[in-house]
Amino acid sequence: MGDRFDIVIVGAGHAGAQAAVALRQRGVTGTIAMIGDEPELPYERPPLSKEYLAREKDFDRLLLRPATFWAERDVTMLLGDRVTAVDPVRHVVTRSGGDEIGYGTLIWAAGGAPRRLSCPGHDLARVHSVRTRADVDRMMAELADTTRVAVIGGGYIGLEAAAVLTKLGKSVTLIEALDRVLARVAGEPVSRFFEAEHRAHGVDIRLGCAVACIEETEGAASGVRLADGELLACDMVIVGIGIIPAIAPLKAAGATCGNGVIVDAFCRTSLPDIYAIGDCAAHPNVHAEGAVIRLESVQNATDQANVVARAIHDTAQPYDAVPWFWSNQFDLKLQTVGLSIGHDDVVVRGDPATRSFSAIYLKQGRVIAIDAINCVKDYVQGRALVLARAAVDPVRLSQADVPLKAMIAD
């Protein structure tokens, strides 16, 4: 066997990087190695579909920490490599080249891979995902000779990419299989607002459309054929239809898995001395009434990393952080606190026509989440309502001239 470390972190994204930072901050002095499948040091991913694609931020500004930071904290960086197998009995992981690395504790923060289309043409040239720097660099290299772009998927990634490409002067068609964009994460008022905004900026939004295949010309994508036979001509296709959690080695090693590797409230997997955090970890969430869910967010990655660092340092505290998210599209900033899953009422606070309003989600009369669009005050003040699962009269919630903080004690 090759090297051995006290702690091995698999994944060099937000979760893995924060785990290493938090361990050192808490005074853990053992040896730490981080294995990442990209050649780059840990960097911010959210700007990939926004400022980086728009060429408003250089890659160096995306780095979470400079190279000197990791060296000074004695974190061994093993980049451009992946873990292909885990042996929980021998406490070793196998790298893609066949080398083994031993561990005392393993933190699995491997994230996920973009979900690919299953139709013919899914693997053609000029068909892209937005997950890594390399993904976006390939897109950017083709933009000069790209006029028309088809974006498949109306979630955060698809809408953000559509907004940036429209700003860059491209003709964009967005294709969503469901009957509205953001259907899995927001209520209908928010979906309809963003559809109207994108259309006002020139994006052709197609709802309730299935993709039959990607057409090709000389080996490259040249159009998207819809299930009804219509052909949408394009020079580039961007696919944003979610991720597949990177859990195969853990599953093969016997870890309990579902839509991700299952962890408990302390981010422990069913395997000894193995934790899992971030996009790939399915956890019981107190803000989803204990349902086991996966959250793909910087907040979740960071907070779960801190939970693991405390657990390893012997001051274990369960994961109970309130989820939050954000998305930038055009000059709109969407900020979300809480989880709107299972809501039975939504209150629109303010006038969407002013492009500054909030949608407040209730379940059985209690506030469970807020979407704030260009409305930072509601986002900040509403957090307390979500944490308290406050019971507030919907009519009062809708009164935009009454601050949300005035309703906390109602």
C-alpha positions as CSV (number, residue, x, y, z in Angstrom):
1,M,0.0,0.0,0.0
2,G,1.1,3.6,-0.6
3,D,0.7,6.6,1.6
4,R,-1.5,6.7,4.6
5,F,-3.2,9.8,6.1
6,D,-5.2,10.3,9.2
7,I,-8.0,11.9,7.2
8,V,-8.6,11.5,3.5
9,I,-11.1,13.8,1.8
10,V,-12.5,12.6,-1.6
11,G,-13.6,15.7,-3.6
12,A,-12.1,19.1,-3.9
13,G,-15.2,21.2,-4.3
14,H,-16.9,23.5,-1.7
15,A,-17.6,20.6,0.7
16,G,-14.2,19.0,0.6
17,A,-12.4,22.3,0.9
18,Q,-14.5,23.5,3.8
19,A,-13.9,20.2,5.6
20,A,-10.2,20.6,5.4
21,V,-10.4,24.3,6.5
22,A,-12.7,23.5,9.4
23,L,-10.6,20.6,10.6
24,R,-7.5,22.8,10.9
25,Q,-9.5,25.6,12.4
26,R,-10.7,23.3,15.2
27,G,-7.2,22.2,15.9
28,V,-7.0,18.8,14.3
29,T,-3.3,18.2,13.7
30,G,-3.3,14.8,12.0
31,T,-2.3,14.4,8.3
32,I,-4.9,15.4,5.7
33,A,-5.1,14.6,2.0
34,M,-7.6,15.9,-0.5
35,I,-8.2,14.0,-3.7
36,G,-9.9,15.9,-6.5
37,D,-10.7,14.7,-10.0
38,E,-10.1,18.2,-11.6
39,P,-6.5,19.6,-11.9
40,E,-7.6,22.9,-10.3
41,L,-7.4,23.9,-6.7
42,P,-10.8,24.1,-5.0
43,Y,-12.9,26.9,-6.6
44,E,-16.3,28.4,-6.5
45,R,-18.8,26.6,-8.8
46,P,-21.8,29.0,-8.8
47,P,-20.1,31.7,-10.9
48,L,-19.4,29.2,-13.7
49,S,-22.9,29.7,-15.2
50,K,-22.8,33.4,-14.3
51,E,-19.8,35.7,-14.0
52,Y,-17.2,33.2,-15.4
53,L,-19.3,32.4,-18.5
54,A,-19.9,36.1,-19.0
55,R,-16.2,36.7,-18.7
56,E,-16.8,39.1,-15.8
57,K,-14.5,37.1,-13.5
58,D,-11.2,35.5,-14.2
59,F,-10.7,32.0,-12.9
60,D,-8.1,33.1,-10.3
61,R,-10.9,35.1,-8.6
62,L,-12.9,31.9,-8.3
63,L,-10.3,30.1,-6.2
64,L,-11.5,29.4,-2.6
65,R,-8.0,29.8,-1.3
66,P,-4.6,30.3,-2.9
67,A,-2.1,27.5,-3.2
68,T,-0.1,28.8,-0.3
69,F,-3.1,28.4,2.0
70,W,-3.2,24.7,1.6
71,A,0.6,24.3,1.9
72,E,0.7,26.4,5.1
73,R,-2.0,24.2,6.7
74,D,-0.3,21.0,5.6
75,V,-3.1,19.7,3.4
76,T,-1.8,17.4,0.7
77,M,-3.5,18.1,-2.6
78,L,-3.8,15.1,-4.9
79,L,-5.5,16.7,-7.9
80,G,-6.5,15.4,-11.4
81,D,-7.2,12.0,-9.9
82,R,-10.3,10.1,-8.7
83,V,-11.1,7.3,-6.3
84,T,-12.4,4.2,-8.0
85,A,-12.8,1.9,-5.0
86,V,-13.1,2.0,-1.2
87,D,-12.2,-0.9,1.2
88,P,-13.9,-0.1,4.5
89,V,-12.3,-3.1,6.2
90,R,-8.7,-2.3,5.3
91,H,-9.4,1.5,5.5
92,V,-8.0,2.2,2.0
93,V,-9.1,3.9,-1.2
94,T,-7.9,3.0,-4.6
95,R,-7.0,5.8,-7.1
96,S,-7.6,5.7,-10.8
97,G,-4.0,4.6,-11.5
98,G,-4.3,1.7,-9.1
99,D,-2.4,3.1,-6.2
100,E,-3.9,2.7,-2.7
101,I,-4.1,5.3,0.0
102,G,-4.8,4.4,3.6
103,Y,-7.1,6.5,5.9
104,G,-8.1,6.7,9.5
105,T,-11.2,8.7,8.6
106,L,-12.7,9.1,5.2
107,I,-14.8,12.2,4.2
108,W,-16.7,11.6,0.9
109,A,-17.4,14.9,-0.8
110,A,-17.3,13.8,-4.4
111,G,-20.3,15.7,-5.6
112,G,-21.9,14.5,-8.8
113,A,-21.7,14.3,-12.6
114,P,-24.1,16.2,-14.9
115,R,-27.0,14.1,-15.9
116,R,-26.8,13.4,-19.6
117,L,-29.6,13.2,-22.1
118,S,-30.4,9.6,-23.1
119,C,-31.6,10.4,-26.6
120,P,-29.6,10.0,-29.8
121,G,-27.0,12.7,-30.3
122,H,-26.5,13.3,-26.6
123,D,-22.7,12.8,-27.0
124,L,-22.1,15.0,-30.1
125,A,-19.6,17.8,-30.3
126,R,-21.0,21.2,-29.2
127,V,-23.3,19.5,-26.6
128,H,-22.3,20.9,-23.2
129,S,-22.9,20.6,-19.5
130,V,-22.1,23.3,-16.9
131,R,-20.4,21.7,-13.9
132,T,-16.6,22.3,-14.1
133,R,-14.2,24.9,-15.3
134,A,-13.3,22.7,-18.2
135,D,-17.0,22.4,-19.2
136,V,-17.4,26.2,-19.4
137,D,-14.0,26.7,-21.1
138,R,-15.1,24.4,-23.9
139,M,-18.3,26.4,-24.3
140,M,-16.5,29.7,-24.3
141,A,-14.0,28.5,-27.0
142,E,-17.0,27.9,-29.3
143,L,-19.0,31.1,-28.6
144,A,-17.3,33.2,-31.3
145,D,-18.9,31.0,-34.0
146,T,-22.1,30.4,-32.2
147,T,-25.3,32.3,-33.0
148,R,-28.1,30.1,-31.8
149,V,-28.1,28.1,-28.5
150,A,-30.6,25.6,-27.3
151,V,-30.7,25.2,-23.5
152,I,-32.3,22.0,-22.2
153,G,-33.6,22.3,-18.7
154,G,-35.4,25.2,-16.9
155,G,-33.7,25.0,-13.5
156,Y,-31.2,27.4,-12.0
157,I,-28.3,26.3,-14.3
158,G,-30.4,26.5,-17.5
159,L,-31.9,29.9,-16.7
160,E,-28.6,31.4,-15.6
161,A,-26.8,30.2,-18.7
162,A,-29.7,31.5,-20.9
163,A,-29.4,34.9,-19.3
164,V,-25.7,35.2,-19.8
165,L,-25.8,34.0,-23.4
166,T,-28.6,36.4,-24.2
167,K,-26.5,39.2,-22.7
168,L,-23.7,38.0,-25.0
169,G,-25.9,38.5,-28.0
170,K,-26.8,34.9,-28.7
171,S,-30.3,33.8,-29.8
172,V,-31.4,31.4,-27.0
173,T,-34.2,28.8,-26.9
174,L,-34.9,27.2,-23.5
175,I,-36.6,23.8,-23.5
176,E,-38.3,22.5,-20.3
177,A,-40.1,19.2,-20.1
178,L,-42.4,20.4,-17.3
179,D,-45.1,23.0,-17.5
180,R,-43.1,25.7,-15.9
181,V,-39.5,26.6,-15.2
182,L,-38.1,26.2,-11.6
183,A,-40.9,23.7,-11.0
184,R,-39.0,21.6,-8.5
185,V,-37.7,24.5,-6.4
186,A,-40.2,27.4,-6.6
187,G,-43.9,28.1,-6.6
188,E,-45.9,29.1,-9.7
189,P,-45.8,32.9,-9.2
190,V,-42.0,32.8,-9.2
191,S,-41.9,30.5,-12.2
192,R,-44.2,32.7,-14.2
193,F,-42.2,35.8,-13.3
194,F,-38.9,34.4,-14.5
195,E,-40.5,33.1,-17.7
196,A,-41.9,36.5,-18.4
197,E,-38.5,38.1,-17.7
198,H,-36.6,35.8,-20.0
199,R,-39.1,36.2,-22.8
200,A,-38.8,40.0,-22.4
201,H,-35.1,39.6,-22.9
202,G,-35.6,37.6,-26.1
203,V,-35.4,34.0,-24.8
204,D,-37.7,31.6,-26.6
205,I,-39.1,29.4,-23.8
206,R,-40.7,26.1,-24.7
207,L,-42.6,24.5,-21.9
208,G,-43.9,20.9,-21.7
209,C,-41.5,19.8,-24.5
210,A,-39.7,16.5,-24.7
211,V,-36.5,16.1,-26.7
212,A,-36.5,13.3,-29.2
213,C,-32.9,13.7,-30.4
214,I,-30.0,16.0,-31.1
215,E,-29.5,16.4,-34.9
216,E,-26.0,16.6,-36.3
217,T,-24.1,18.1,-39.1
218,E,-20.6,16.8,-39.7
219,G,-20.5,15.2,-36.2
220,A,-21.6,18.3,-34.3
221,A,-24.9,19.3,-32.9
222,S,-27.0,21.4,-35.3
223,G,-30.5,21.2,-33.9
224,V,-32.8,19.8,-31.3
225,R,-35.6,17.7,-32.5
226,L,-38.7,17.8,-30.2
227,A,-41.0,14.9,-29.6
228,D,-43.7,16.6,-31.7
229,G,-41.3,16.6,-34.7
230,E,-40.3,20.3,-34.6
231,L,-36.6,21.0,-35.3
232,L,-35.0,23.9,-33.4
233,A,-31.9,24.8,-35.3
234,C,-28.8,25.7,-33.1
235,D,-25.0,25.8,-33.1
236,M,-24.7,24.8,-29.5
237,V,-26.7,22.7,-26.9
238,I,-26.4,23.2,-23.2
239,V,-27.9,20.5,-20.9
240,G,-28.9,21.4,-17.4
241,I,-31.1,18.6,-16.1
242,G,-29.5,17.9,-12.7
243,I,-26.7,15.7,-11.5
244,I,-26.1,12.0,-10.7
245,P,-24.5,11.7,-7.2
246,A,-20.9,10.3,-7.4
247,I,-21.4,7.4,-5.0
248,A,-20.5,4.3,-7.0
249,P,-17.4,3.3,-5.0
250,L,-19.2,3.7,-1.7
251,K,-22.2,1.8,-2.9
252,A,-19.9,-1.0,-4.1
253,A,-18.3,-1.0,-0.7
254,G,-21.7,-1.7,0.9
255,A,-22.8,1.8,2.0
256,T,-26.5,2.3,2.3
257,C,-27.5,4.4,-0.7
258,G,-30.6,5.9,-2.3
259,N,-30.7,9.2,-4.2
260,G,-27.2,9.7,-2.8
261,V,-25.3,8.0,0.0
262,I,-27.5,7.9,3.1
263,V,-26.0,9.7,6.1
264,D,-27.3,10.4,9.6
265,A,-27.7,13.7,11.4
266,F,-23.9,13.8,11.9
267,C,-23.2,13.0,8.3
268,R,-22.0,9.4,9.1
269,T,-22.6,6.8,6.4
270,S,-23.4,3.2,7.3
271,L,-19.7,2.3,6.9
272,P,-17.3,2.7,9.8
273,D,-15.2,5.9,9.9
274,I,-16.7,7.2,6.6
275,Y,-18.7,10.5,6.4
276,A,-20.4,12.0,3.4
277,I,-21.2,15.6,2.8
278,G,-22.4,18.0,0.1
279,D,-24.2,17.3,-3.2
280,C,-23.9,13.5,-2.9
281,A,-25.1,13.1,0.7
282,A,-28.8,12.2,1.3
283,H,-29.6,13.3,4.8
284,P,-32.6,13.7,7.2
285,N,-33.4,17.4,7.1
286,V,-35.3,19.0,10.0
287,H,-36.5,21.7,7.7
288,A,-38.2,19.1,5.5
289,E,-39.9,17.5,8.5
290,G,-37.2,14.8,8.7
291,A,-37.4,13.7,5.1
292,V,-34.2,12.3,3.6
293,I,-33.2,14.7,0.9
294,R,-30.1,15.8,-1.1
295,L,-29.3,19.6,-1.2
296,E,-27.1,21.0,-4.0
297,S,-26.0,24.2,-2.5
298,V,-22.9,26.0,-1.2
299,Q,-24.7,26.4,2.2
300,N,-25.3,22.7,2.6
301,A,-21.8,21.8,1.5
302,T,-20.3,24.3,4.0
303,D,-22.5,23.5,6.9
304,Q,-22.2,19.7,6.6
305,A,-18.4,20.1,6.4
306,N,-18.5,21.9,9.7
307,V,-20.7,19.2,11.2
308,V,-18.1,16.6,10.2
309,A,-15.2,18.6,11.5
310,R,-16.9,18.9,14.9
311,A,-17.7,15.2,15.0
312,I,-14.1,14.3,14.2
313,H,-12.9,16.7,16.9
314,D,-15.3,15.0,19.4
315,T,-17.8,17.8,19.8
316,A,-20.5,16.3,17.6
317,Q,-23.6,18.4,16.9
318,P,-26.4,17.4,14.5
319,Y,-26.9,19.1,11.2
320,D,-29.8,21.5,11.5
321,A,-28.8,24.5,9.4
322,V,-31.7,26.3,7.6
323,P,-31.2,25.9,3.8
324,W,-30.6,28.9,1.6
325,F,-29.9,29.4,-2.1
326,W,-29.4,32.2,-4.6
327,S,-29.5,32.7,-8.4
328,N,-28.5,35.7,-10.5
329,Q,-30.4,36.2,-13.8
330,F,-30.1,39.4,-15.8
331,D,-30.3,42.2,-13.1
332,L,-32.4,39.9,-10.9
333,K,-31.2,38.4,-7.6
334,L,-33.3,35.5,-6.4
335,Q,-32.6,34.6,-2.7
336,T,-34.3,31.7,-1.1
337,V,-34.4,30.6,2.6
338,G,-36.1,27.4,3.7
339,L,-37.5,24.6,1.7
340,S,-40.9,25.0,-0.1
341,I,-41.3,21.3,-0.6
342,G,-44.9,20.3,0.2
343,H,-46.2,23.8,0.7
344,D,-50.0,24.2,0.5
345,D,-50.2,28.0,0.2
346,V,-48.1,30.7,-1.3
347,V,-48.5,34.4,-0.6
348,V,-47.1,37.0,-3.0
349,R,-45.8,40.0,-1.1
350,G,-45.3,43.1,-3.3
351,D,-46.0,43.6,-7.0
352,P,-44.0,41.4,-9.5
353,A,-44.4,44.2,-12.0
354,T,-42.0,46.3,-10.0
355,R,-39.4,43.5,-10.3
356,S,-39.0,43.5,-6.5
357,F,-41.3,41.1,-4.5
358,S,-41.4,38.0,-2.4
359,A,-43.2,34.7,-2.4
360,I,-43.8,33.3,1.0
361,Y,-44.6,29.6,1.3
362,L,-46.8,28.1,4.0
363,K,-47.7,24.6,5.1
364,Q,-50.6,24.1,7.4
365,G,-50.5,27.9,8.2
366,R,-46.8,28.1,9.0
367,V,-44.1,29.8,7.1
368,I,-41.6,27.2,5.7
369,A,-39.7,29.2,2.9
370,I,-39.3,32.5,1.2
371,D,-38.2,33.4,-2.3
372,A,-37.1,37.0,-2.4
373,I,-36.5,38.6,-5.8
374,N,-34.6,41.9,-5.7
375,C,-35.9,42.1,-2.1
376,V,-33.0,41.6,0.3
377,K,-34.9,43.0,3.3
378,D,-37.6,40.3,3.0
379,Y,-34.9,37.6,2.6
380,V,-33.0,38.8,5.7
381,Q,-36.1,39.5,7.9
382,G,-38.0,36.4,6.7
383,R,-35.3,34.0,7.9
384,A,-36.6,34.3,11.5
385,L,-40.1,33.4,10.3
386,V,-38.8,30.3,8.6
387,L,-36.7,29.2,11.5
388,A,-39.7,29.6,13.9
389,R,-42.1,28.1,11.4
390,A,-44.2,31.0,12.4
391,A,-48.0,31.0,12.1
392,V,-48.8,34.3,10.4
393,D,-52.1,35.4,8.8
394,P,-51.6,35.2,5.0
395,V,-53.3,38.6,4.6
396,R,-50.8,40.2,7.0
397,L,-47.9,38.5,5.2
398,S,-49.1,40.1,1.9
399,Q,-48.9,43.6,3.3
400,A,-45.6,44.7,1.8
401,D,-45.6,48.0,3.8
402,V,-45.4,46.0,7.0
403,P,-41.8,44.7,7.7
404,L,-41.6,40.9,8.1
405,K,-39.6,41.4,11.3
406,A,-42.8,43.0,12.8
407,M,-44.6,39.7,12.3
408,I,-42.1,37.5,14.1
409,A,-43.8,37.8,17.5
410,D,-47.4,37.8,16.0
